[in-house]
Amino acid sequence: QVQLVETGGGLVQAGGSLRLSCAASGRTLSNYAMGWFRQAPGKEREFVSTINWSGEMTYYREFVKGRFTVSRDNAKNTVYLQMNSLKPEDTAVYYCAASSRTSGLSTLVAHYDYWGQGTQVTVSS
């Protein structure tokens, strides 16, 4: 089992920045690809970004490219999501997730085995 805890959410004005952290316990994160997803009220959970086990491969949804950066520190068992130039439409609960799949990166919710409880990000206009 992997337990994931997200921190770093909060209220920020449009154009501001936040850095989300996802700390893992139970197993080493280096065995997993990691993903960030978000869910706004009344909407389905959607993919934001993913990073492979070593950090050498990343992938982003188009709407965050150039603004968000995913990274990981396996020695600290932590994954990060740096979010810059935030927009009101980025408002959502952000979740990190771990995937044991070894065949590339996935954008699908169903491909992730473990999930954190989420952290709220609110961007005011």
C-alpha positions in Angstrom: 0.0 0.0 0.0 1.0 3.6 -0.7 -0.3 6.5 1.3 -0.2 9.8 -0.5 -0.8 13.2 1.2 -1.0 16.4 -0.8 -0.2 19.8 0.7 0.4 23.3 -0.6 -3.1 24.3 -1.8 -4.7 27.6 -0.9 -6.2 30.8 -2.2 -4.2 32.9 -4.7 -4.9 35.7 -7.0 -4.9 35.2 -10.8 -1.4 35.3 -12.1 0.0 34.0 -8.8 1.9 30.7 -8.1 1.5 27.7 -5.8 3.6 24.6 -5.3 1.8 21.4 -4.5 3.6 18.6 -2.8 2.7 15.0 -2.6 4.4 13.0 0.1 4.3 9.2 0.1 4.6 6.6 2.8 4.4 2.9 2.9 6.5 2.2 -0.2 9.1 4.0 -2.1 7.8 6.2 -4.9 10.6 5.3 -7.2 8.6 2.2 -8.1 5.7 4.3 -9.5 4.8 6.8 -12.2 3.0 9.7 -10.6 0.2 11.8 -11.9 -1.6 15.0 -10.9 -5.4 15.3 -11.5 -7.9 17.9 -10.6 -11.6 18.1 -10.1 -13.8 21.2 -10.1 -17.3 21.2 -8.6 -19.8 19.5 -10.8 -17.1 18.2 -13.2 -15.3 15.0 -13.7 -11.8 14.4 -12.5 -9.3 15.4 -15.2 -5.7 14.7 -15.9 -3.2 17.5 -15.4 0.3 16.1 -15.6 2.4 12.9 -15.2 6.0 12.0 -14.6 7.7 8.7 -14.9 9.6 6.9 -12.1 12.9 8.6 -12.8 11.7 12.0 -13.6 13.1 11.9 -17.1 9.7 11.8 -18.8 6.8 14.2 -18.3 3.5 14.9 -20.0 1.0 17.8 -19.6 -2.5 18.6 -20.6 -2.5 21.3 -23.1 -4.2 23.8 -20.9 -1.3 23.8 -18.3 1.7 23.5 -20.7 4.2 26.3 -20.1 2.5 27.2 -16.7 2.8 24.0 -14.6 5.9 21.9 -14.0 5.9 18.4 -12.4 9.0 17.1 -10.7 10.0 14.5 -8.2 12.6 13.8 -5.5 12.7 10.0 -5.0 15.1 10.4 -2.1 12.4 12.4 -0.3 9.6 10.2 -1.6 7.8 13.4 -2.8 6.4 14.7 -6.0 5.8 18.3 -6.8 3.6 20.4 -9.0 4.8 24.0 -9.5 1.9 26.1 -10.8 2.6 29.5 -12.2 0.4 32.1 -14.0 -2.7 30.6 -12.3 -6.1 31.4 -13.8 -9.5 31.3 -12.1 -10.3 28.2 -14.3 -7.5 26.3 -12.5 -9.7 26.3 -9.3 -10.2 22.7 -8.3 -9.3 20.1 -5.8 -5.9 18.7 -6.9 -5.0 15.1 -6.4 -1.8 13.2 -6.8 -1.9 9.5 -7.7 0.6 6.6 -8.1 0.6 4.1 -11.0 2.4 0.8 -11.0 2.1 0.5 -14.8 5.5 0.2 -16.4 4.4 0.8 -20.0 4.9 4.6 -20.5 2.9 7.4 -19.0 -0.9 7.4 -18.6 -3.5 10.1 -18.5 -6.3 7.8 -17.4 -7.8 7.8 -13.9 -8.3 4.0 -14.1 -4.5 3.4 -14.6 -3.6 4.9 -11.2 -3.6 2.6 -8.2 -3.3 4.9 -5.2 -4.7 8.4 -4.6 -4.3 11.2 -2.1 -7.1 13.0 -0.4 -6.7 16.1 -2.4 -5.8 19.7 -1.7 -8.0 22.7 -2.7 -6.6 25.4 -5.0 -8.7 28.5 -5.4 -7.7 31.2 -7.9 -9.5 34.5 -7.5 -9.9 36.9 -10.4 
